[in-house]
């Protein structure tokens, strides 16, 4: 899943694990800088700071006519 920070003024300060293999400080730094990051899991308490990025659906040729 792809996530991003909800508010740049409220960065993540807690060392949460967004991967099954453990903690990655580079991931938290990317999220805090405003980048969208692909992660495996999001801890429940982290949802206060991040939101899931939804993919835009491409229109098919029939919808464009």
Helices and strands as residue ranges (DSSP letters): E 2-5, H 25-32, E 37-38, G 44-48, E 50-52, H 61-64
